[in-house]
Amino acid sequence: MSQKFINSHAVVYKKFGDPRKVLELDTLKIPAEPEKEQCLIEWLASPVNPLDINRVEGNYAFREEPPVIGGTEGVGRVVKAGPNSRFRAGDHVTVFSATTPFWAEYGVIDDDELVKVDNRIPVVS
């Protein structure tokens, strides 16, 4: 059986530099089916903060070599949970990881990186 993918637009940088010059919109292929303890996440909101700018410029202590999907924090909704996941479709989640790419429409994230957020809290406030 072949793996299915979905398209996800993402803001990426392929080299370090001025964000106004190096950030670009790209389309990525994301697995449509999460593994056993993973979730397919639709990212709902992700701010831009000074840390993000420093990373794009290459001026942050933790340097992930490009190409990189930007963003270091945000909130998303579980679209599909893997068969052994502790999360369910519709759950709101965030991630505590320095390398999770938030500036994208979708991502597949391991359960052990996800933290459930109360759905009653507005995503944008």
N, CA, C and O atoms as CSV, one atom per row, in Angstrom:
chain,resi,resn,atom,element,x,y,z
A,1,MET,N,N,0.845,-1.170,0.000
A,1,MET,CA,C,0.000,0.000,0.000
A,1,MET,C,C,0.893,1.236,0.000
A,1,MET,O,O,1.823,1.328,0.802
A,2,SER,N,N,0.622,2.174,-0.880
A,2,SER,CA,C,1.452,3.372,-0.973
A,2,SER,C,C,0.978,4.423,0.031
A,2,SER,O,O,-0.208,4.519,0.345
A,3,GLN,N,N,1.933,5.201,0.522
A,3,GLN,CA,C,1.631,6.240,1.491
A,3,GLN,C,C,0.959,7.415,0.798
A,3,GLN,O,O,1.362,7.812,-0.295
A,4,LYS,N,N,-0.071,7.975,1.441
A,4,LYS,CA,C,-0.773,9.136,0.906
A,4,LYS,C,C,-0.224,10.400,1.553
A,4,LYS,O,O,0.198,10.397,2.709
A,5,PHE,N,N,-0.241,11.478,0.779
A,5,PHE,CA,C,0.274,12.755,1.251
A,5,PHE,C,C,-0.759,13.849,1.018
A,5,PHE,O,O,-1.639,13.724,0.166
A,6,ILE,N,N,-0.635,14.918,1.789
A,6,ILE,CA,C,-1.424,16.123,1.556
A,6,ILE,C,C,-0.449,17.274,1.317
A,6,ILE,O,O,0.691,17.238,1.779
A,7,ASN,N,N,-0.899,18.276,0.605
A,7,ASN,CA,C,-0.075,19.468,0.396
A,7,ASN,C,C,-0.233,20.410,1.579
A,7,ASN,O,O,-1.332,20.586,2.105
A,8,SER,N,N,0.866,21.006,1.986
A,8,SER,CA,C,0.866,21.980,3.072
A,8,SER,C,C,1.715,23.169,2.650
A,8,SER,O,O,2.903,23.026,2.361
A,9,HIS,N,N,1.096,24.342,2.617
A,9,HIS,CA,C,1.876,25.554,2.379
A,9,HIS,C,C,2.670,25.862,3.638
A,9,HIS,O,O,2.186,25.650,4.750
A,10,ALA,N,N,3.884,26.362,3.465
A,10,ALA,CA,C,4.746,26.678,4.602
A,10,ALA,C,C,5.628,27.871,4.266
A,10,ALA,O,O,6.006,28.076,3.113
A,11,VAL,N,N,5.947,28.651,5.290
A,11,VAL,CA,C,6.896,29.754,5.146
A,11,VAL,C,C,8.266,29.209,5.526
A,11,VAL,O,O,8.490,28.795,6.663
A,12,VAL,N,N,9.176,29.213,4.563
A,12,VAL,CA,C,10.492,28.599,4.756
A,12,VAL,C,C,11.603,29.604,4.454
A,12,VAL,O,O,11.401,30.609,3.772
A,13,TYR,N,N,12.777,29.294,4.986
A,13,TYR,CA,C,13.978,30.013,4.565
A,13,TYR,C,C,15.026,28.987,4.192
A,13,TYR,O,O,15.269,28.027,4.923
A,14,LYS,N,N,15.641,29.206,3.043
A,14,LYS,CA,C,16.628,28.275,2.492
A,14,LYS,C,C,18.053,28.756,2.721
A,14,LYS,O,O,19.019,28.070,2.388
A,15,LYS,N,N,18.163,29.956,3.298
A,15,LYS,CA,C,19.458,30.496,3.720
A,15,LYS,C,C,19.164,31.516,4.816
A,15,LYS,O,O,18.045,32.015,4.927
A,16,PHE,N,N,20.170,31.818,5.617
A,16,PHE,CA,C,20.014,32.833,6.650
A,16,PHE,C,C,20.059,34.216,6.018
A,16,PHE,O,O,20.717,34.421,4.998
A,17,GLY,N,N,19.351,35.168,6.636
A,17,GLY,CA,C,19.399,36.529,6.129
A,17,GLY,C,C,18.243,37.366,6.625
A,17,GLY,O,O,17.517,36.973,7.537
A,18,ASP,N,N,18.081,38.516,6.018
A,18,ASP,CA,C,17.002,39.444,6.336
A,18,ASP,C,C,15.672,38.743,6.028
A,18,ASP,O,O,15.444,38.337,4.889
A,19,PRO,N,N,14.785,38.596,7.035
A,19,PRO,CA,C,13.520,37.893,6.791
A,19,PRO,C,C,12.727,38.455,5.617
A,19,PRO,O,O,12.031,37.707,4.930
A,20,ARG,N,N,12.822,39.758,5.380
A,20,ARG,CA,C,12.085,40.362,4.263
A,20,ARG,C,C,12.592,39.867,2.918
A,20,ARG,O,O,11.905,39.993,1.904
A,21,LYS,N,N,13.794,39.305,2.910
A,21,LYS,CA,C,14.391,38.849,1.656
A,21,LYS,C,C,14.461,37.330,1.520
A,21,LYS,O,O,14.440,36.815,0.403
A,22,VAL,N,N,14.543,36.607,2.631
A,22,VAL,CA,C,14.789,35.162,2.525
A,22,VAL,C,C,13.572,34.289,2.811
A,22,VAL,O,O,13.577,33.110,2.457
A,23,LEU,N,N,12.528,34.833,3.441
A,23,LEU,CA,C,11.335,34.022,3.691
A,23,LEU,C,C,10.548,33.860,2.399
A,23,LEU,O,O,10.364,34.814,1.644
A,24,GLU,N,N,10.087,32.643,2.157
A,24,GLU,CA,C,9.298,32.381,0.952
A,24,GLU,C,C,8.234,31.334,1.238
A,24,GLU,O,O,8.377,30.511,2.142
A,25,LEU,N,N,7.171,31.377,0.457
A,25,LEU,CA,C,6.094,30.406,0.576
A,25,LEU,C,C,6.439,29.197,-0.274
A,25,LEU,O,O,6.805,29.326,-1.443
A,26,ASP,N,N,6.318,28.022,0.326
A,26,ASP,CA,C,6.641,26.779,-0.373
A,26,ASP,C,C,5.491,25.801,-0.153
A,26,ASP,O,O,4.692,25.982,0.765
A,27,THR,N,N,5.403,24.789,-0.971
A,27,THR,CA,C,4.415,23.731,-0.798
A,27,THR,C,C,5.152,22.437,-0.508
A,27,THR,O,O,6.032,22.023,-1.263
A,28,LEU,N,N,4.778,21.802,0.604
A,28,LEU,CA,C,5.426,20.570,1.047
A,28,LEU,C,C,4.442,19.417,1.014
A,28,LEU,O,O,3.230,19.621,1.081
A,29,LYS,N,N,4.960,18.222,0.913
A,29,LYS,CA,C,4.145,17.011,1.003
A,29,LYS,C,C,4.232,16.502,2.440
A,29,LYS,O,O,5.324,16.246,2.948
A,30,ILE,N,N,3.083,16.358,3.091
A,30,ILE,CA,C,2.997,15.901,4.476
A,30,ILE,C,C,2.256,14.565,4.479
A,30,ILE,O,O,1.241,14.433,3.793
A,31,PRO,N,N,2.736,13.565,5.234
A,31,PRO,CA,C,2.001,12.299,5.303
A,31,PRO,C,C,0.567,12.531,5.788
A,31,PRO,O,O,0.352,13.228,6.780
A,32,ALA,N,N,-0.398,11.956,5.101
A,32,ALA,CA,C,-1.808,12.115,5.461
A,32,ALA,C,C,-2.217,11.188,6.593
A,32,ALA,O,O,-3.231,11.424,7.250
A,33,GLU,N,N,-1.447,10.147,6.827
A,33,GLU,CA,C,-1.759,9.169,7.869
A,33,GLU,C,C,-0.664,9.187,8.931
A,33,GLU,O,O,0.471,8.804,8.645
A,34,PRO,N,N,-0.982,9.626,10.154
A,34,PRO,CA,C,0.025,9.607,11.206
A,34,PRO,C,C,0.364,8.178,11.621
A,34,PRO,O,O,-0.450,7.266,11.479
A,35,GLU,N,N,1.581,8.001,12.136
A,35,GLU,CA,C,2.007,6.701,12.662
A,35,GLU,C,C,1.260,6.413,13.963
A,35,GLU,O,O,0.399,7.190,14.377
A,36,LYS,N,N,1.594,5.289,14.607
A,36,LYS,CA,C,0.861,4.822,15.791
A,36,LYS,C,C,0.688,5.879,16.872
A,36,LYS,O,O,-0.423,6.074,17.367
A,37,GLU,N,N,1.753,6.558,17.245
A,37,GLU,CA,C,1.688,7.551,18.323
A,37,GLU,C,C,2.063,8.931,17.793
A,37,GLU,O,O,2.930,9.616,18.335
A,38,GLN,N,N,1.384,9.313,16.720
A,38,GLN,CA,C,1.563,10.627,16.109
A,38,GLN,C,C,0.197,11.226,15.811
A,38,GLN,O,O,-0.825,10.540,15.847
A,39,CYS,N,N,0.204,12.527,15.514
A,39,CYS,CA,C,-1.017,13.208,15.098
A,39,CYS,C,C,-0.736,14.080,13.883
A,39,CYS,O,O,0.329,14.687,13.770
A,40,LEU,N,N,-1.699,14.131,12.985
A,40,LEU,CA,C,-1.691,15.103,11.898
A,40,LEU,C,C,-2.337,16.362,12.463
A,40,LEU,O,O,-3.492,16.341,12.889
A,41,ILE,N,N,-1.577,17.464,12.462
A,41,ILE,CA,C,-2.020,18.711,13.074
A,41,ILE,C,C,-2.259,19.763,12.004
A,41,ILE,O,O,-1.448,19.927,11.092
A,42,GLU,N,N,-3.376,20.475,12.116
A,42,GLU,CA,C,-3.601,21.685,11.323
A,42,GLU,C,C,-3.232,22.855,12.224
A,42,GLU,O,O,-3.876,23.077,13.250
A,43,TRP,N,N,-2.201,23.604,11.849
A,43,TRP,CA,C,-1.775,24.740,12.666
A,43,TRP,C,C,-2.769,25.874,12.497
A,43,TRP,O,O,-3.090,26.263,11.374
A,44,LEU,N,N,-3.259,26.407,13.616
A,44,LEU,CA,C,-4.282,27.450,13.602
A,44,LEU,C,C,-3.704,28.847,13.771
A,44,LEU,O,O,-4.198,29.799,13.166
A,45,ALA,N,N,-2.662,28.980,14.587
A,45,ALA,CA,C,-2.070,30.294,14.841
A,45,ALA,C,C,-0.630,30.127,15.293
A,45,ALA,O,O,-0.295,29.197,16.027
A,46,SER,N,N,0.213,31.045,14.842
A,46,SER,CA,C,1.613,31.060,15.256
A,46,SER,C,C,2.120,32.493,15.192
A,46,SER,O,O,2.114,33.099,14.120
A,47,PRO,N,N,2.556,33.044,16.315
A,47,PRO,CA,C,3.046,34.418,16.308
A,47,PRO,C,C,4.436,34.520,15.698
A,47,PRO,O,O,5.110,33.518,15.460
A,48,VAL,N,N,4.837,35.745,15.455
A,48,VAL,CA,C,6.216,36.027,15.049
A,48,VAL,C,C,6.832,36.806,16.208
A,48,VAL,O,O,6.344,37.876,16.572
A,49,ASN,N,N,7.909,36.265,16.786
A,49,ASN,CA,C,8.548,36.962,17.896
A,49,ASN,C,C,10.034,37.162,17.591
A,49,ASN,O,O,10.533,36.618,16.606
A,50,PRO,N,N,10.738,37.920,18.406
A,50,PRO,CA,C,12.157,38.188,18.128
A,50,PRO,C,C,13.001,36.926,17.957
A,50,PRO,O,O,13.929,36.913,17.148
A,51,LEU,N,N,12.695,35.874,18.698
A,51,LEU,CA,C,13.436,34.621,18.534
A,51,LEU,C,C,13.326,34.119,17.095
A,51,LEU,O,O,14.317,33.674,16.516
A,52,ASP,N,N,12.126,34.190,16.518
A,52,ASP,CA,C,11.937,33.745,15.132
A,52,ASP,C,C,12.800,34.563,14.173
A,52,ASP,O,O,13.439,34.011,13.277
A,53,ILE,N,N,12.814,35.864,14.365
A,53,ILE,CA,C,13.620,36.735,13.504
A,53,ILE,C,C,15.100,36.388,13.644
A,53,ILE,O,O,15.816,36.281,12.648
A,54,ASN,N,N,15.555,36.211,14.893
A,54,ASN,CA,C,16.960,35.842,15.121
A,54,ASN,C,C,17.316,34.523,14.447
A,54,ASN,O,O,18.406,34.385,13.892
A,55,ARG,N,N,16.408,33.555,14.490
A,55,ARG,CA,C,16.674,32.263,13.839
A,55,ARG,C,C,16.808,32.429,12.333
A,55,ARG,O,O,17.719,31.869,11.721
A,56,VAL,N,N,15.900,33.199,11.732
A,56,VAL,CA,C,15.954,33.409,10.281
A,56,VAL,C,C,17.255,34.112,9.894
A,56,VAL,O,O,17.851,33.802,8.862
A,57,GLU,N,N,17.684,35.047,10.715
A,57,GLU,CA,C,18.919,35.783,10.432
A,57,GLU,C,C,20.175,34.961,10.721
A,57,GLU,O,O,21.272,35.341,10.313
A,58,GLY,N,N,20.016,33.827,11.428
A,58,GLY,CA,C,21.169,33.009,11.800
A,58,GLY,C,C,21.864,33.508,13.045
A,58,GLY,O,O,23.019,33.161,13.292
A,59,ASN,N,N,21.170,34.329,13.844
A,59,ASN,CA,C,21.756,34.952,15.028
A,59,ASN,C,C,21.267,34.345,16.335
A,59,ASN,O,O,21.321,35.006,17.372
A,60,TYR,N,N,20.802,33.128,16.313
A,60,TYR,CA,C,20.320,32.483,17.532
A,60,TYR,C,C,21.282,31.358,17.887
A,60,TYR,O,O,21.831,30.703,17.000
A,61,ALA,N,N,21.486,31.132,19.182
A,61,ALA,CA,C,22.466,30.128,19.631
A,61,ALA,C,C,22.178,28.749,19.040
A,61,ALA,O,O,23.099,28.032,18.648
A,62,PHE,N,N,20.900,28.381,18.976
A,62,PHE,CA,C,20.524,27.101,18.369
A,62,PHE,C,C,20.297,27.347,16.883
A,62,PHE,O,O,19.305,27.963,16.494
A,63,ARG,N,N,21.214,26.867,16.061
A,63,ARG,CA,C,21.127,27.098,14.609
A,63,ARG,C,C,20.753,25.809,13.900
A,63,ARG,O,O,21.544,24.868,13.828
A,64,GLU,N,N,19.564,25.783,13.391
A,64,GLU,CA,C,19.130,24.680,12.542
A,64,GLU,C,C,19.447,25.099,11.110
A,64,GLU,O,O,18.955,26.122,10.634
A,65,GLU,N,N,20.258,24.317,10.435
A,65,GLU,CA,C,20.705,24.691,9.089
A,65,GLU,C,C,19.551,24.633,8.092
A,65,GLU,O,O,18.788,23.667,8.082
A,66,PRO,N,N,19.419,25.658,7.254
A,66,PRO,CA,C,18.377,25.684,6.233
A,66,PRO,C,C,18.534,24.535,5.231
A,66,PRO,O,O,19.629,24.001,5.055
A,67,PRO,N,N,17.448,24.167,4.590
A,67,PRO,CA,C,16.139,24.814,4.606
A,67,PRO,C,C,15.361,24.485,5.888
A,67,PRO,O,O,15.432,23.372,6.411
A,68,VAL,N,N,14.621,25.482,6.375
A,68,VAL,CA,C,13.878,25.366,7.628
A,68,VAL,C,C,12.496,25.986,7.446
A,68,VAL,O,O,12.349,27.031,6.813
A,69,ILE,N,N,11.484,25.323,8.012
A,69,ILE,CA,C,10.163,25.930,8.140
A,69,ILE,C,C,10.217,26.794,9.393
A,69,ILE,O,O,10.628,26.319,10.452
A,70,GLY,N,N,9.811,28.049,9.288
A,70,GLY,CA,C,9.899,28.971,10.411
A,70,GLY,C,C,8.866,28.722,11.491
A,70,GLY,O,O,7.993,27.863,11.372
A,71,GLY,N,N,8.998,29.508,12.551
A,71,GLY,CA,C,8.052,29.479,13.660
A,71,GLY,C,C,8.516,28.609,14.806
A,71,GLY,O,O,9.037,27.513,14.597
A,72,THR,N,N,8.326,29.105,16.030
A,72,THR,CA,C,8.775,28.361,17.204
A,72,THR,C,C,7.681,28.151,18.237
A,72,THR,O,O,7.930,27.531,19.271
A,73,GLU,N,N,6.485,28.647,17.988
A,73,GLU,CA,C,5.387,28.420,18.917
A,73,GLU,C,C,4.075,28.595,18.179
A,73,GLU,O,O,4.013,29.241,17.134
A,74,GLY,N,N,3.029,28.008,18.739
A,74,GLY,CA,C,1.721,28.122,18.122
A,74,GLY,C,C,0.745,27.140,18.725
A,74,GLY,O,O,1.044,26.448,19.698
A,75,VAL,N,N,-0.418,27.097,18.132
A,75,VAL,CA,C,-1.459,26.171,18.567
A,75,VAL,C,C,-2.095,25.560,17.326
A,75,VAL,O,O,-2.222,26.210,16.289
A,76,GLY,N,N,-2.491,24.303,17.452
A,76,GLY,CA,C,-3.098,23.611,16.327
A,76,GLY,C,C,-4.234,22.717,16.768
A,76,GLY,O,O,-4.516,22.571,17.957
A,77,ARG,N,N,-4.880,22.122,15.780
A,77,ARG,CA,C,-5.993,21.204,16.024
A,77,ARG,C,C,-5.626,19.848,15.435
A,77,ARG,O,O,-5.130,19.764,14.312
A,78,VAL,N,N,-5.871,18.800,16.193
A,78,VAL,CA,C,-5.629,17.447,15.703
A,78,VAL,C,C,-6.651,17.142,14.613
A,78,VAL,O,O,-7.858,17.170,14.856
A,79,VAL,N,N,-6.160,16.854,13.421
A,79,VAL,CA,C,-7.020,16.466,12.303
A,79,VAL,C,C,-7.243,14.960,12.340
A,79,VAL,O,O,-8.356,14.473,12.141
A,80,LYS,N,N,-6.158,14.238,12.601
A,80,LYS,CA,C,-6.226,12.778,12.643
A,80,LYS,C,C,-5.179,12.289,13.631
A,80,LYS,O,O,-4.037,12.746,13.620
A,81,ALA,N,N,-5.580,11.359,14.479
A,81,ALA,CA,C,-4.664,10.783,15.462
A,81,ALA,C,C,-4.311,9.363,15.050
A,81,ALA,O,O,-5.145,8.632,14.516
A,82,GLY,N,N,-3.063,8.982,15.304
A,82,GLY,CA,C,-2.631,7.617,15.041
A,82,GLY,C,C,-3.386,6.632,15.927
A,82,GLY,O,O,-3.992,7.039,16.918
A,83,PRO,N,N,-3.360,5.339,15.586
A,83,PRO,CA,C,-4.158,4.348,16.311
A,83,PRO,C,C,-3.818,4.215,17.796
A,83,PRO,O,O,-4.683,3.822,18.579
A,84,ASN,N,N,-2.605,4.525,18.205
A,84,ASN,CA,C,-2.226,4.420,19.619
A,84,ASN,C,C,-2.036,5.786,20.271
A,84,ASN,O,O,-1.474,5.878,21.362
A,85,SER,N,N,-2.493,6.830,19.621
A,85,SER,CA,C,-2.314,8.182,20.148
A,85,SER,C,C,-3.208,8.418,21.357
A,85,SER,O,O,-4.301,7.860,21.454
A,86,ARG,N,N,-2.731,9.252,22.275
A,86,ARG,CA,C,-3.550,9.641,23.428
A,86,ARG,C,C,-4.428,10.848,23.106
A,86,ARG,O,O,-5.196,11.299,23.956
A,87,PHE,N,N,-4.322,11.376,21.880
A,87,PHE,CA,C,-5.111,12.524,21.453
A,87,PHE,C,C,-6.225,12.070,20.516
A,87,PHE,O,O,-6.198,10.961,19.984
A,88,ARG,N,N,-7.205,12.951,20.326
A,88,ARG,CA,C,-8.341,12.661,19.457
A,88,ARG,C,C,-8.527,13.803,18.466
A,88,ARG,O,O,-8.129,14.938,18.728
A,89,ALA,N,N,-9.133,13.492,17.332
A,89,ALA,CA,C,-9.446,14.533,16.348
A,89,ALA,C,C,-10.254,15.632,17.030
A,89,ALA,O,O,-11.192,15.357,17.778
A,90,GLY,N,N,-9.877,16.875,16.761
A,90,GLY,CA,C,-10.552,18.020,17.356
A,90,GLY,C,C,-9.838,18.604,18.558
A,90,GLY,O,O,-10.086,19.755,18.918
A,91,ASP,N,N,-8.953,17.835,19.193
A,91,ASP,CA,C,-8.184,18.367,20.322
A,91,ASP,C,C,-7.325,19.535,19.861
A,91,ASP,O,O,-6.766,19.509,18.765
A,92,HIS,N,N,-7.225,20.555,20.700
A,92,HIS,CA,C,-6.275,21.642,20.456
A,92,HIS,C,C,-4.990,21.297,21.178
A,92,HIS,O,O,-5.012,20.797,22.302
A,93,VAL,N,N,-3.862,21.568,20.524
A,93,VAL,CA,C,-2.559,21.198,21.075
A,93,VAL,C,C,-1.533,22.295,20.810
A,93,VAL,O,O,-1.696,23.133,19.923
A,94,THR,N,N,-0.477,22.257,21.606
A,94,THR,CA,C,0.723,23.026,21.336
A,94,THR,C,C,1.891,22.068,21.484
A,94,THR,O,O,1.708,20.905,21.845
A,95,VAL,N,N,3.080,22.551,21.207
A,95,VAL,CA,C,4.260,21.692,21.213
A,95,VAL,C,C,5.357,22.370,22.016
A,95,VAL,O,O,5.561,23.580,21.916
A,96,PHE,N,N,6.062,21.575,22.815
A,96,PHE,CA,C,7.238,22.081,23.519
A,96,PHE,C,C,8.466,21.460,22.888
A,96,PHE,O,O,8.987,20.452,23.364
A,97,SER,N,N,8.923,22.078,21.807
A,97,SER,CA,C,10.094,21.610,21.075
A,97,SER,C,C,10.670,22.798,20.315
A,97,SER,O,O,9.928,23.586,19.728
A,98,ALA,N,N,11.970,22.920,20.329
A,98,ALA,CA,C,12.616,24.045,19.642
A,98,ALA,C,C,12.650,23.877,18.132
A,98,ALA,O,O,12.989,24.820,17.417
A,99,THR,N,N,12.308,22.700,17.635
A,99,THR,CA,C,12.449,22.455,16.199
A,99,THR,C,C,11.127,22.169,15.488
A,99,THR,O,O,11.134,21.827,14.305
A,100,THR,N,N,10.006,22.302,16.175
A,100,THR,CA,C,8.721,22.070,15.517
A,100,THR,C,C,8.424,23.211,14.557
A,100,THR,O,O,8.468,24.377,14.952
A,101,PRO,N,N,8.126,22.896,13.314
A,101,PRO,CA,C,7.850,23.947,12.325
A,101,PRO,C,C,6.389,24.399,12.375
A,101,PRO,O,O,5.499,23.678,11.924
A,102,PHE,N,N,6.147,25.582,12.918
A,102,PHE,CA,C,4.779,26.072,13.077
A,102,PHE,C,C,4.269,26.878,11.894
A,102,PHE,O,O,3.056,26.969,11.705
A,103,TRP,N,N,5.143,27.462,11.095
A,103,TRP,CA,C,4.672,28.319,10.011
A,103,TRP,C,C,4.302,27.473,8.796
A,103,TRP,O,O,4.868,27.622,7.713
A,104,ALA,N,N,3.352,26.595,9.007
A,104,ALA,CA,C,2.869,25.701,7.954
A,104,ALA,C,C,1.386,25.449,8.191
A,104,ALA,O,O,0.866,25.710,9.276
A,105,GLU,N,N,0.724,24.949,7.182
A,105,GLU,CA,C,-0.686,24.604,7.360
A,105,GLU,C,C,-0.844,23.323,8.169
A,105,GLU,O,O,-1.735,23.226,9.013
A,106,TYR,N,N,0.017,22.342,7.915
A,106,TYR,CA,C,-0.098,21.032,8.556
A,106,TYR,C,C,1.268,20.520,8.977
A,106,TYR,O,O,2.304,20.942,8.462
A,107,GLY,N,N,1.239,19.598,9.927
A,107,GLY,CA,C,2.451,18.901,10.346
A,107,GLY,C,C,2.081,17.587,11.011
A,107,GLY,O,O,0.979,17.444,11.540
A,108,VAL,N,N,2.990,16.636,10.986
A,108,VAL,CA,C,2.814,15.372,11.699
A,108,VAL,C,C,3.783,15.392,12.871
A,108,VAL,O,O,4.995,15.511,12.687
A,109,ILE,N,N,3.234,15.274,14.087
A,109,ILE,CA,C,4.008,15.456,15.308
A,109,ILE,C,C,3.847,14.232,16.209
A,109,ILE,O,O,2.753,13.684,16.344
A,110,ASP,N,N,4.963,13.812,16.827
A,110,ASP,CA,C,4.933,12.709,17.787
A,110,ASP,C,C,4.142,13.114,19.027
A,110,ASP,O,O,4.213,14.258,19.476
A,111,ASP,N,N,3.387,12.160,19.573
A,111,ASP,CA,C,2.593,12.412,20.778
A,111,ASP,C,C,3.422,12.974,21.927
A,111,ASP,O,O,2.962,13.858,22.650
A,112,ASP,N,N,4.638,12.468,22.099
A,112,ASP,CA,C,5.429,12.888,23.263
A,112,ASP,C,C,5.891,14.344,23.181
A,112,ASP,O,O,6.454,14.861,24.146
A,113,GLU,N,N,5.663,15.012,22.048
A,113,GLU,CA,C,5.980,16.437,21.919
A,113,GLU,C,C,4.741,17.317,22.067
A,113,GLU,O,O,4.857,18.537,22.180
A,114,LEU,N,N,3.559,16.705,22.068
A,114,LEU,CA,C,2.304,17.455,22.090
A,114,LEU,C,C,1.786,17.662,23.510
A,114,LEU,O,O,1.940,16.800,24.376
A,115,VAL,N,N,1.169,18.823,23.730
A,115,VAL,CA,C,0.520,19.149,24.992
A,115,VAL,C,C,-0.893,19.622,24.660
A,115,VAL,O,O,-1.083,20.518,23.837
A,116,LYS,N,N,-1.876,19.011,25.307
A,116,LYS,CA,C,-3.268,19.382,25.044
A,116,LYS,C,C,-3.565,20.767,25.620
A,116,LYS,O,O,-3.111,21.117,26.709
A,117,VAL,N,N,-4.342,21.545,24.857
A,117,VAL,CA,C,-4.783,22.875,25.265
A,117,VAL,C,C,-6.303,22.835,25.355
A,117,VAL,O,O,-6.960,22.268,24.482
A,118,ASP,N,N,-6.859,23.422,26.386
A,118,ASP,CA,C,-8.314,23.439,26.566
A,118,ASP,C,C,-8.972,24.116,25.359
A,118,ASP,O,O,-8.660,25.263,25.041
A,119,ASN,N,N,-9.876,23.405,24.693
A,119,ASN,CA,C,-10.548,23.926,23.493
A,119,ASN,C,C,-11.411,25.154,23.781
A,119,ASN,O,O,-11.789,25.873,22.857
A,120,ARG,N,N,-11.726,25.398,25.055
A,120,ARG,CA,C,-12.557,26.559,25.396
A,120,ARG,C,C,-11.762,27.859,25.372
A,120,ARG,O,O,-12.344,28.943,25.357
A,121,ILE,N,N,-10.440,27.755,25.367
A,121,ILE,CA,C,-9.605,28.953,25.298
A,121,ILE,C,C,-9.556,29.414,23.843
A,121,ILE,O,O,-9.214,28.622,22.966
A,122,PRO,N,N,-9.890,30.675,23.565
A,122,PRO,CA,C,-9.850,31.145,22.175
A,122,PRO,C,C,-8.436,31.033,21.595
A,122,PRO,O,O,-7.451,31.331,22.271
A,123,VAL,N,N,-8.353,30.607,20.354
A,123,VAL,CA,C,-7.055,30.478,19.691
A,123,VAL,C,C,-6.416,31.847,19.533
A,123,VAL,O,O,-5.215,32.003,19.756
A,124,VAL,N,N,-7.202,32.832,19.154
A,124,VAL,CA,C,-6.711,34.199,19.002
A,124,VAL,C,C,-7.447,35.065,20.016
A,124,VAL,O,O,-8.677,35.077,20.068
A,125,SER,N,N,-6.683,35.780,20.810
A,125,SER,CA,C,-7.333,36.648,21.805
A,125,SER,C,C,-6.611,37.970,21.916
A,125,SER,O,O,-7.012,38.829,22.701
